Amino acid sequence: MEWLTETKIPVGKTAKSVFDWLQDVGEPFFDWLSWVLELLIDSILWLMQTPHPLIVIAIFVAITWVLQRNWKTCLFVLLGFLFILNQGYWEETTESLTLVLSSCVVCMLVGVPIGIAVAHRPRLYVFMRPVLDLMQTLPTFVYLIPAIVFFGIGMVPGLIATVIFVLPAPIRLTHLGVSSTPTPLLEAAQAFGATGRQTLWKVELPYAMPQIMTGLNQTIMLSLSMVVIAALVGADGLGVPVVRALNQVNTALGFESGFIIVVVAIMLDRILRVER
């Protein structure tokens, strides 16, 4: 077996060479992208932290009522946010929500069009499937290395790593929704003279909307699962006290901050739950 290990395939060296080349050639693009993402993050963070916390909570409760029309869910969201205020984690929660909302904006703006495109091009989806599998199965800590190389330390590399990990979800679910549109519906639209664009907007997207909303829900849940990992590259939020508790072996702080993350995740899931 020595002959098999004598000549090592240069996977790591090749990846390093590619990243070094991208860093040299794409520096202006990465600087521009970092500026755009920082502007997005700062804007959402300003909207979350500038008003009084009770105003922000009232807005979330109102959004919950519009989406769910269930007073029990609205009450749960209200109590959840009041519990966060009681525990003193409002600032960290808004920072984590900023990261989650930013990743949702980027993932949905990129993922939904790609999902629509691959739904209409099955061969393209066959080519993209192993790429999506790699994005979802590669350890998330690996994403942090190029994120730090290209964007340094802070919220932006945390957002980039989150987007890479989360992006396959909206792509796959949008593809599933659009590609599963019943053939009789498509034939009826064509029989009435609908163009390809009209068929997409008036038949395929309305039929796929439950799957697209599920993709949004999964995007938020997966993004929230990245807050602790993002904290390792300097991203603010609920991951910071978790990492601090781990370093200090502080059981109380770890359970407290971890429970807040659970509460936020359950609230977001209830707000965006899609009833079948």
Buried (B, 14 or more C-beta within 10 A) or exposed (E): EEEEEEEEEEEEEEEEEEBEEBEEEEEEEBEEBBEEBBEBBEEBBEBBBEEEBEEBBBEBBEBBBEBBEBEEBBEBBBEBBEBBBEBEBBBBBBBBBBBBBBBBBBBBEBBBEBBBBBBBEEEEBEEBBEEBEEBBEEEBEEBBBBBBBBBEEBBBBBBBBBBBBBBBBBBBBBBBBBBEBEEEBBEEBBEEEBEEEEBBEEBBBEBBEBBBBBBBBBBBBBBBBBBBBBBBBBBBBBBBBBBBBEEEEBEEBBEBBBEBBEBBBEBBEBBBBBEE
